[in-house]
Amino acid sequence: MKKFTYYIITLLIFLSIQHKIFAQADTLVQFCAKNLTADYISDGQQYIALLNGDEIAEFRITFYGKSTYRIAACSGLTQGNLIFTVYDRERNELFSNRNYKNAPYWDFKFNSTMQCIIEAQLDPKGPQSGFAILLVGFKK
């Protein structure tokens, strides 16, 4: 009986913590989505990773040629806490918002379809842990 009670208590604690984490992530996604203005349609994906310290999240995305895209990035409810860098498949750097004061979004267009790697990390001057959230939209 004690094992069963312990199991139920552990399960309830886990579920309440998990609910709080997802609720926080949803709030941050809504904040980040403000950078996908009415001119852009979301690709329907939410690229999310929980980062601690100097960890780096990696996302792989295919961008189609002749389309204009916007990457919106955030961590927390303050703009500029997340550094993101876009690479081609051979890891040649195409863009980094680090060079633009950690701008919360970037608009771009490729001439042909490209598979890209996007790395996201927390700004060392900001919080030591948090969610890295990237949203991608294409222009209408």
N, C-alpha and C positions, 0 to 999 in steps of 0.2 A: 504493500500500500504506500509506503514512504517513497519508493521509486516512482510510482505513478504520480504522486503529488509533486515530486521534484520535477518530473518530466513536464507536467502541465504548467507549473510556474515558469520553468525555463522557456517553454513555448510561448507563453503569454508575454514574457519580457522581450523575446526575440521579435515577435509580431509587432509590439508597440514601438520598438526601436526602428524596425524596418519601415513602418508606416510614417514615422517622423522623417526618416531619410528621404523617402519618396516624395513626401509633401514639400520638403525643402527644395528638392530638385525641381519639382513642378513650378514652384515660385520663381526659381532662377531661370527656368526655361521661358516663362512668361516675360520676365525682365529682359532676357536676351532677345526674344522675338520682336521687341520694339525696334531693333535695328534692321529687321526685315520689313521695310516699308511697304506700302500698298503697291509699289511698282514690282515687287518680287513675290513669287509663289514658292512656298517651301517645297523642298524635295520630299517632305514627309518623314524624314529621319531626324532623330535627335542623337547627336554624337556626345555621349556623356562619359566621364571618367572621374573617379574620386582620386585626388592626388594628395600626397603628403611630401613636404619638403621639396627636394629637387627631382622628384619623379617626373617622367615624361610620358604622356599618353600618345598613342599613334593610331591614326584613323586612315583608312584607304578609301578613296572616292574616285569615281570615274566622272570626268567632265566632258560633255559632248561639244564638238566643234560648232562654231558659229552662234553659240548661246552666250549671253551675258549672265554671269553669276555674282552672287554676293555671299561671302562667308561672314557670319555674325558670331562673335566669340565673347564669352564672359565667364567670370568666376566671382560669385558674390553679387551684391547689389550695388557695386561701384564699378564704373567703367575703367578699363585699363589695368586690371589685375591679372590678365591672362596674356601670355606671349604665344603666338602661333606662327608656325613656319610651314610653307608649302614647298614640297619638293616634287620633282618628276621621279619616274621609276628608278633612275640611276642615282638618285639622291642629290641632284643638282638643285640648289636653292632657287626657287622662282620668286618667292616673296616672304618677307618676315615683317610682322607689325612691330617688332622690336625697333626697326629703323624709322618708325613713325609714331613714337611715343605710345606704343601698345594700343594703337587705334582699335576700336571695338568691331570694326568691319572692314572688308576690302571688296571692291568691285573689280571684276576682270573678265576677259573673254579669250578663249583659245581659238585658233584657226582650225585646228583638227582635234579629234577626240583624244583625251589624255587620261591616263590613270595617274593619280597623284597620291602622295603620302603627306598627311598633315600631322605635324607634331604640336602638342600643346603642353605648356608648363606654366606653373604659377610664377609671377614676377617675384624675384627674391626680396624685393622691397615691400611686398605685400604680405598677406596672410600665409602662414606656414602649411595650411591644409585647406582643401576646398574642392568643389566640383569644377571640372573643366567642361564647358558646354560650348559646342559648335553647332550652328544651324546653317544650312545651305539653302539658298533660294535662287531661282532663275528668273530673269526679267520677263515680264509678260509680253 
